């Protein structure tokens, strides 16, 4: 549920957004070209939905379990109880939790927000067939949801996962670490030597664009740099609910190709500006390391031919992105907003 913003606040938020260049990540750029209204809501109005999607988190969690220090797990993730409320009830509790955060009093519990619970139920059109307000509220304020509310209080900035997801990703992480070819690609066994080789995990990069209105940024799962052979391997973890043979469909459906081009742009800039070498003289490889629905693991290398075609598509995408920024039009994807789409 998104709260209504006053028109004056909208104007201020728009003015702030357009006052400086916007740093596009793959995620924000993908939203702008596919559902610009959602981009506007999240990045202009700053009303980003905290949406927990397991299929998006699996790759991140596998990557963490493979590449990061296990001792840091509790700093980044928190495991939710297996006895969670229903999805609708969780949505209600999370809306009330936002109100709790605004009050800034950590002694408050869910039962202190009866009126707010009832209002959220009305706004979300839930349990409205129950006419007695007390009985309607009682469907939300009960031991299981009180436990979840307290869980949110202790969560902080950590990412919520459940035990089933943790077990699944732990199993897959062990498969990754047992695969000799994948270990080599990820540089798991390389000894750090800044003059010869380096491995970067969760590698945060930014770079300027040709336009002064935006730049690019991203956090790359894994980058392996081998100086003697002038080779850079860029690796991104993905999971799919389909078979490996169908992963190319996911690349198009989720615009993963766009993520690849953004990451390659960031790496080229890193080589040029920070390593002080000519990226054209280096062999830059990109791979999606993918688990499919059957727990099959494969590293998809992107060919030079495919990369060139993706680069051309990327240039078209940026023309659409520039249209949205220039005309401040976030109603429909660019081609639809221009009325250029026919059946």
TORVEX-384708 format. One record per residue (C-alpha): residue number from 1; residue in three letters; z, x, y. Coordinates in Angstrom, 2 decimals, always signed. Example, Ala and Ser with C-alpha at 12.3 -4.5 7.8 and 13.67 -1.06 7.14 Angstrom:
<sites>
> 1	ala	+7.80	+12.30	-4.50
> 2	ser	+7.14	+13.67	-1.06
</sites>
This chain:
<sites>
> 1	unk	+0.00	+0.00	+0.00
> 2	unk	-0.98	+1.37	+3.39
> 3	unk	+1.00	+0.49	+6.48
> 4	unk	-0.86	-0.83	+9.51
> 5	unk	-1.30	+1.68	+12.32
> 6	unk	-1.28	+0.60	+15.94
> 7	unk	-4.55	+1.00	+17.81
> 8	unk	-2.97	+3.48	+20.23
> 9	unk	-1.79	+5.61	+17.30
> 10	unk	-5.27	+5.46	+15.73
> 11	unk	-6.78	+6.78	+18.95
> 12	unk	-4.28	+9.62	+19.06
> 13	unk	-4.86	+10.54	+15.43
> 14	unk	-8.63	+10.50	+15.91
> 15	unk	-8.30	+12.66	+19.02
> 16	unk	-6.17	+15.16	+17.10
> 17	unk	-8.60	+15.26	+14.16
> 18	unk	-11.67	+15.89	+16.32
> 19	unk	-9.90	+18.40	+18.58
> 20	unk	-10.33	+21.26	+16.10
> 21	unk	-12.63	+22.28	+13.24
> 22	unk	-11.87	+20.58	+9.93
> 23	unk	-11.36	+22.80	+6.86
> 24	unk	-13.27	+21.19	+4.01
> 25	unk	-11.94	+21.57	+0.49
> 26	unk	-14.02	+20.37	-2.44
> 27	unk	-11.81	+17.28	-2.65
> 28	unk	-12.09	+16.28	+1.01
> 29	unk	-15.82	+17.00	+1.15
> 30	unk	-16.42	+14.95	-2.00
> 31	unk	-14.51	+12.02	-0.51
> 32	unk	-16.43	+12.21	+2.76
> 33	unk	-19.83	+11.97	+1.09
> 34	unk	-18.90	+9.39	-1.57
> 35	unk	-16.30	+7.13	+0.08
> 36	unk	-16.05	+8.07	+3.77
> 37	unk	-13.60	+5.24	+4.47
> 38	unk	-11.10	+6.90	+2.12
> 39	unk	-11.70	+10.25	+3.82
> 40	unk	-10.99	+8.60	+7.18
> 41	unk	-7.79	+7.04	+5.85
> 42	unk	-6.47	+10.24	+4.29
> 43	unk	-7.60	+12.98	+6.66
> 44	unk	-7.99	+11.26	+10.03
> 45	unk	-5.20	+8.68	+9.81
> 46	unk	-3.11	+10.94	+7.52
> 47	unk	-2.33	+8.12	+5.10
> 48	unk	-2.90	+9.97	+1.88
> 49	unk	-2.06	+8.04	-1.25
> 50	unk	+0.24	+9.88	-3.67
> 51	unk	-1.83	+8.88	-6.67
> 52	unk	-0.77	+10.29	-10.06
> 53	unk	-3.84	+10.68	-12.26
> 54	unk	-3.30	+12.46	-15.58
> 55	unk	-6.97	+13.33	-15.99
> 56	unk	-6.88	+15.26	-12.71
> 57	unk	-3.61	+17.01	-13.52
> 58	unk	-4.40	+18.25	-17.02
> 59	unk	-6.63	+21.11	-15.89
> 60	unk	-4.06	+22.22	-13.31
> 61	unk	-1.22	+22.13	-15.81
> 62	unk	-3.16	+24.03	-18.50
> 63	unk	-4.12	+26.61	-15.91
> 64	unk	-0.47	+27.03	-14.89
> 65	unk	+0.77	+27.35	-18.47
> 66	unk	-1.89	+29.97	-19.23
> 67	unk	-1.87	+32.06	-16.09
> 68	unk	+1.46	+31.66	-14.34
> 69	unk	+4.97	+32.89	-15.11
> 70	unk	+6.76	+30.29	-17.25
> 71	unk	+9.93	+30.92	-15.27
> 72	unk	+8.25	+29.35	-12.24
> 73	unk	+7.42	+26.10	-14.05
> 74	unk	+10.50	+24.27	-12.75
> 75	unk	+9.57	+25.23	-9.20
> 76	unk	+6.29	+23.31	-9.44
> 77	unk	+6.74	+20.49	-11.97
> 78	unk	+9.33	+17.90	-12.90
> 79	unk	+9.21	+16.00	-16.18
> 80	unk	+9.73	+12.26	-15.83
> 81	unk	+11.68	+10.16	-18.30
> 82	unk	+9.68	+8.62	-21.13
> 83	unk	+11.41	+5.32	-20.28
> 84	unk	+9.45	+4.64	-17.11
> 85	unk	+9.06	+1.21	-15.47
> 86	unk	+5.69	-0.55	-15.47
> 87	unk	+2.92	+0.73	-13.20
> 88	unk	+3.36	-2.20	-10.76
> 89	unk	+7.11	-1.66	-10.60
> 90	unk	+6.63	+2.05	-9.97
> 91	unk	+4.28	+1.18	-7.09
> 92	unk	+6.95	-1.07	-5.55
> 93	unk	+9.70	+1.53	-5.94
> 94	unk	+7.54	+4.25	-4.38
> 95	unk	+6.82	+2.07	-1.34
> 96	unk	+10.54	+1.40	-0.91
> 97	unk	+11.21	+5.11	-1.38
> 98	unk	+9.04	+5.81	+1.68
> 99	unk	+11.36	+3.58	+3.69
> 100	unk	+14.37	+5.43	+2.24
> 101	unk	+12.87	+8.74	+3.38
> 102	unk	+12.47	+7.45	+6.93
> 103	unk	+16.17	+6.56	+7.09
> 104	unk	+17.23	+10.08	+6.17
> 105	unk	+20.43	+9.00	+4.39
> 106	unk	+20.60	+10.45	+0.87
> 107	unk	+23.59	+8.29	-0.06
> 108	unk	+21.42	+5.16	-0.14
> 109	unk	+20.32	+3.73	-3.48
> 110	unk	+17.60	+1.28	-4.47
> 111	unk	+20.09	-1.60	-4.35
> 112	unk	+20.55	-0.97	-0.62
> 113	unk	+16.95	-2.09	-0.03
> 114	unk	+16.87	-5.67	-1.32
> 115	unk	+15.11	-7.06	+1.76
> 116	unk	+12.57	-4.24	+1.68
> 117	unk	+11.91	-4.77	-2.03
> 118	unk	+11.23	-8.44	-1.44
> 119	unk	+8.87	-7.66	+1.43
> 120	unk	+6.93	-5.12	-0.64
> 121	unk	+6.64	-7.65	-3.46
> 122	unk	+5.20	-10.13	-0.97
> 123	unk	+2.78	-7.57	+0.45
> 124	unk	+1.59	-6.60	-3.05
> 125	unk	+1.53	-10.22	-4.24
> 126	unk	+3.81	-9.49	-7.20
> 127	unk	+6.23	-11.94	-8.85
> 128	unk	+5.43	-14.54	-6.22
> 129	unk	+5.61	-17.26	-8.86
> 130	unk	+9.38	-16.62	-8.97
> 131	unk	+10.65	-18.75	-6.10
> 132	unk	+14.29	-17.64	-6.16
> 133	unk	+14.42	-14.42	-4.03
> 134	unk	+17.44	-13.11	-5.96
> 135	unk	+15.66	-13.43	-9.30
> 136	unk	+12.49	-11.93	-7.81
> 137	unk	+14.41	-8.90	-6.52
> 138	unk	+16.28	-8.56	-9.80
> 139	unk	+12.96	-7.88	-11.54
> 140	unk	+12.79	-4.67	-9.53
> 141	unk	+16.38	-3.61	-8.94
> 142	unk	+17.61	-2.92	-12.46
> 143	unk	+18.83	+0.21	-14.33
> 144	unk	+15.40	+1.57	-15.28
> 145	unk	+14.05	+1.40	-11.72
> 146	unk	+17.33	+2.71	-10.26
> 147	unk	+16.85	+5.73	-12.53
> 148	unk	+13.28	+6.19	-11.30
> 149	unk	+14.40	+5.88	-7.66
> 150	unk	+16.97	+8.63	-8.24
> 151	unk	+14.30	+10.68	-9.96
> 152	unk	+12.17	+10.47	-6.80
> 153	unk	+15.17	+11.59	-4.73
> 154	unk	+15.42	+14.76	-6.84
> 155	unk	+11.69	+15.36	-7.11
> 156	unk	+11.07	+17.03	-3.75
> 157	unk	+7.57	+18.53	-3.55
> 158	unk	+7.28	+18.99	-7.31
> 159	unk	+4.45	+17.40	-9.28
> 160	unk	+5.49	+14.63	-11.68
> 161	unk	+4.42	+14.95	-15.30
> 162	unk	+5.58	+13.23	-18.47
> 163	unk	+6.61	+14.82	-21.76
> 164	unk	+3.46	+13.68	-23.57
> 165	unk	+1.25	+15.40	-20.98
> 166	unk	+3.38	+18.54	-21.10
> 167	unk	+3.16	+18.66	-24.90
> 168	unk	-0.61	+18.14	-24.82
> 169	unk	-1.22	+20.81	-22.18
> 170	unk	+1.19	+23.26	-23.81
> 171	unk	-0.77	+22.94	-27.05
> 172	unk	-4.04	+23.47	-25.23
> 173	unk	-2.66	+26.45	-23.31
> 174	unk	-1.81	+28.12	-26.61
> 175	unk	-5.39	+27.52	-27.79
> 176	unk	-6.67	+29.23	-24.63
> 177	unk	-4.38	+32.22	-25.07
> 178	unk	-5.40	+32.60	-28.72
> 179	unk	-9.12	+32.68	-27.87
> 180	unk	-10.27	+36.30	-27.51
> 181	unk	-13.38	+35.45	-25.48
> 182	unk	-11.49	+33.25	-23.02
> 183	unk	-8.70	+35.83	-22.65
> 184	unk	-11.31	+38.40	-21.63
> 185	unk	-12.98	+36.03	-19.15
> 186	unk	-9.60	+35.28	-17.53
> 187	unk	-8.56	+38.92	-17.50
> 188	unk	-5.31	+38.10	-19.30
> 189	unk	-5.03	+41.56	-20.81
> 190	unk	-6.29	+43.64	-17.87
> 191	unk	-4.00	+46.17	-16.27
> 192	unk	-4.00	+45.88	-12.51
> 193	unk	-5.77	+48.75	-10.77
> 194	unk	-6.81	+47.98	-7.16
> 195	unk	-9.54	+50.64	-7.28
> 196	unk	-11.11	+49.35	-10.49
> 197	unk	-10.10	+45.76	-11.25
> 198	unk	-7.98	+42.86	-10.08
> 199	unk	-7.05	+39.39	-11.31
> 200	unk	-6.16	+36.58	-8.90
> 201	unk	-4.66	+33.27	-10.03
> 202	unk	-4.28	+30.26	-7.72
> 203	unk	-6.36	+32.27	-5.25
> 204	unk	-6.26	+30.57	-1.84
> 205	unk	-9.26	+31.40	+0.37
> 206	unk	-10.81	+30.17	+3.62
> 207	unk	-14.05	+30.96	+5.39
> 208	unk	-15.97	+29.89	+8.47
> 209	unk	-19.16	+27.84	+8.35
> 210	unk	-22.30	+28.07	+10.45
> 211	unk	-21.10	+24.98	+12.32
> 212	unk	-18.18	+25.26	+14.71
> 213	unk	-17.05	+21.77	+13.66
> 214	unk	-15.80	+22.73	+10.20
> 215	unk	-14.89	+25.51	+7.80
> 216	unk	-14.21	+25.74	+4.06
> 217	unk	-11.11	+26.34	+1.98
> 218	unk	-10.05	+26.21	-1.65
> 219	unk	-7.56	+27.37	-4.25
> 220	unk	-9.46	+28.92	-7.16
> 221	unk	-7.82	+28.84	-10.58
> 222	unk	-8.80	+32.34	-11.63
> 223	unk	-10.86	+35.21	-10.20
> 224	unk	-11.47	+38.50	-12.02
> 225	unk	-12.97	+41.41	-10.08
> 226	unk	-14.38	+44.43	-11.90
> 227	unk	-15.33	+47.15	-9.41
> 228	unk	-17.18	+49.62	-11.71
> 229	unk	-19.66	+46.94	-12.83
> 230	unk	-19.63	+45.11	-9.47
> 231	unk	-18.86	+41.85	-11.25
> 232	unk	-16.77	+38.89	-10.15
> 233	unk	-15.86	+36.12	-12.58
> 234	unk	-14.80	+32.80	-11.05
> 235	unk	-13.15	+30.45	-13.54
> 236	unk	-12.10	+26.83	-13.09
> 237	unk	-10.21	+24.79	-15.69
> 238	unk	-11.41	+21.29	-16.47
> 239	unk	-10.58	+18.61	-19.03
> 240	unk	-12.83	+15.74	-20.01
> 241	unk	-12.32	+12.47	-21.88
> 242	unk	-15.77	+12.97	-23.40
> 243	unk	-17.25	+15.47	-25.87
> 244	unk	-18.38	+18.93	-24.76
> 245	unk	-22.04	+17.90	-25.07
> 246	unk	-21.47	+15.31	-22.35
> 247	unk	-19.75	+17.61	-19.85
> 248	unk	-22.93	+17.96	-17.77
> 249	unk	-22.60	+14.24	-17.05
> 250	unk	-19.08	+14.82	-15.73
> 251	unk	-20.38	+17.63	-13.50
> 252	unk	-22.64	+15.12	-11.78
> 253	unk	-20.28	+12.14	-11.91
> 254	unk	-17.35	+13.99	-10.32
> 255	unk	-19.53	+16.33	-8.22
> 256	unk	-18.00	+19.39	-9.87
> 257	unk	-21.17	+21.23	-8.86
> 258	unk	-20.03	+20.81	-5.26
> 259	unk	-16.73	+22.49	-6.09
> 260	unk	-18.62	+25.41	-7.66
> 261	unk	-20.73	+25.99	-4.55
> 262	unk	-17.70	+25.82	-2.23
> 263	unk	-15.84	+28.33	-4.41
> 264	unk	-18.85	+30.67	-4.57
> 265	unk	-19.14	+30.52	-0.78
> 266	unk	-15.46	+31.44	-0.47
> 267	unk	-15.83	+34.36	-2.89
> 268	unk	-18.90	+35.73	-1.12
> 269	unk	-16.99	+35.64	+2.15
> 270	unk	-14.00	+37.36	+0.51
> 271	unk	-16.21	+40.18	-0.77
> 272	unk	-17.90	+40.60	+2.58
> 273	unk	-14.94	+40.29	+4.95
> 274	unk	-11.99	+41.55	+2.93
> 275	unk	-13.37	+43.80	+0.21
> 276	unk	-16.00	+45.09	+2.69
> 277	unk	-18.96	+45.06	+0.29
> 278	unk	-22.33	+43.33	+0.27
> 279	unk	-21.97	+40.26	-2.02
> 280	unk	-25.73	+40.34	-2.69
> 281	unk	-25.19	+43.62	-4.54
> 282	unk	-22.58	+42.06	-6.84
> 283	unk	-22.94	+39.87	-9.91
> 284	unk	-20.90	+36.73	-9.19
> 285	unk	-20.41	+34.51	-12.24
> 286	unk	-19.03	+30.99	-12.24
> 287	unk	-17.64	+29.18	-15.29
> 288	unk	-16.00	+25.85	-16.03
> 289	unk	-13.49	+26.39	-18.85
> 290	unk	-13.39	+22.99	-20.49
> 291	unk	-11.27	+21.14	-23.04
> 292	unk	-12.91	+18.01	-24.39
> 293	unk	-11.39	+14.90	-25.98
> 294	unk	-11.32	+16.63	-29.38
> 295	unk	-9.48	+19.70	-28.05
> 296	unk	-12.67	+21.75	-28.30
> 297	unk	-12.67	+24.63	-25.82
> 298	unk	-15.76	+26.14	-24.21
> 299	unk	-16.58	+28.23	-21.13
> 300	unk	-19.68	+26.82	-19.42
> 301	unk	-21.41	+29.56	-17.43
> 302	unk	-23.52	+28.32	-14.52
> 303	unk	-27.01	+29.85	-14.65
> 304	unk	-28.76	+31.33	-11.62
> 305	unk	-31.37	+28.56	-11.76
> 306	unk	-28.71	+25.84	-11.77
> 307	unk	-26.80	+27.54	-9.00
> 308	unk	-29.92	+27.59	-6.81
> 309	unk	-30.52	+23.88	-7.36
> 310	unk	-26.87	+23.15	-6.57
> 311	unk	-27.14	+25.22	-3.39
> 312	unk	-30.03	+23.06	-2.21
> 313	unk	-28.04	+19.91	-2.97
> 314	unk	-25.12	+21.40	-1.07
> 315	unk	-27.23	+21.88	+2.04
> 316	unk	-28.21	+18.20	+1.89
> 317	unk	-24.56	+17.25	+1.46
> 318	unk	-23.57	+19.20	+4.56
> 319	unk	-26.22	+17.35	+6.58
> 320	unk	-24.52	+14.11	+5.52
> 321	unk	-21.09	+15.52	+6.34
> 322	unk	-22.29	+16.58	+9.78
> 323	unk	-23.61	+13.06	+10.37
> 324	unk	-20.16	+11.57	+9.73
> 325	unk	-18.43	+14.08	+12.00
> 326	unk	-21.00	+13.85	+14.80
> 327	unk	-21.18	+10.07	+15.00
> 328	unk	-17.61	+9.41	+13.85
> 329	unk	-19.02	+6.94	+11.36
> 330	unk	-16.89	+6.55	+8.23
> 331	unk	-18.06	+3.10	+7.16
> 332	unk	-20.47	+4.02	+4.35
> 333	unk	-22.03	+7.13	+2.79
> 334	unk	-24.51	+8.65	+5.25
> 335	unk	-27.75	+7.38	+3.68
> 336	unk	-26.32	+3.87	+3.44
> 337	unk	-24.95	+3.99	+6.97
> 338	unk	-28.44	+4.94	+8.17
> 339	unk	-29.99	+2.10	+6.15
> 340	unk	-32.23	+4.46	+4.18
> 341	unk	-31.37	+3.21	+0.68
> 342	unk	-33.62	+0.71	-1.07
> 343	unk	-33.82	-0.51	-4.66
</sites>
